[in-house]
Amino acid sequence: MKRWFLNGILGLSLLLTPAAAMADDGASALSPAMEVFKKTTEVTAGLSSYLITGDLQATVNVPEMPAPLSAKMKLRGAVATEPSRVSMKMTMEMPKMAGQPVIPDAPGSIDFRFYLDGKDMYMQMPFPDNPASDQWVKQEMDLPAEFQELLAQSQNPAKSLEMIDKMGLMPTDMEEQWVDGRRYYVVTLQLDNSKMKAYMQEAMTLSKPKEGVDAAELNEAMKNIELDFRYIYYINADTYVTDRTDFKGVERITAEGKTVSIDLEGTILTHDVNIPIRFPDVSNAVDMKELDKQAGKTAKGAKTSK
């Protein structure tokens, strides 16, 4: 499932990066909302870097649980275009479960960090009182050419309108608002459930997982997922940079006659554009392949000693 995990991280990065390219240079008679997106695409493509800050709230409803499970997450990220690099830190508060005893000395939150340099992915999950957990781990993405092309289209103005339509994200409304003394084009997008599921399935199929999950299983799994999300983009009328993105939605997963729902809402801010960015030093990262080999030897040794 490692490959699927990587794809999930990549997909999250793309979806949470405001002002995704959404213009088509060859399109005619664009709606006012798409005209604004055309402009913001051109501006975003010209940015050398920007920072991302976000706050998210997730609520999980499980039939067997006496109460919903809620967790808050903070995002801190940086994006650079030449060369392409993305770093992200996610801090999640440890959720509290109703009716469950408090675990002594349990951390109040956990951090997860990742860094993409365009070729490899680096991960880090520090734990309190465990200095070894600060070690960066390198994972080769090794994505097929078809999947890399799919990701690249999100940054290609000539292809992006087609891609956004394929993902089921098209503007449904636009208005002008003044926020903190600044004028914004506020554009609402509603996600089309069937289109988004088809897009996700295509992306995961192109990634060619090797862990025995075939296309039929994937197709059946996607049938049991329902998505209902709305995005609101605040595009600065002076700079055409998407300063803020609000989103709210629910994902429902049905299995064995039971449905688990995950409610998500949050805000992503884009700021400090075109400034020098210092990315993590991963020169001493440990290769995931080596860790797998060590784990295999340890497991084999444990069996032999019994």
Secondary structure, 3 states (H helix, E strand, C coil): CHHHHHHHHHHHHHHHCCCCCCCCCCCCCCCHHHHHHHHHHHHHHCCCEEEEEEEEEEEEECCCCCCCEEEEEEEEEEEECCCCEEEEEEEEECCCCCCCCCCCCCCCEEEEEEEECCCEEEEECCECCEHHHHCCEEEECCCCHHHHHHHHHHHCHHHHHHHHHHHCEEEEEEEEEEECCEEEEEEEEEECHHHHHHHHHHHHHHCCCCCCCCHHHHHHHHHCEEEEEEEEEEEECCCCCEEEEEEEEEEEEEECCEEEEEEEEEEEEEECCCCCCCCCCCCCCEEHHHHHHHHHHHHHHHHHHC
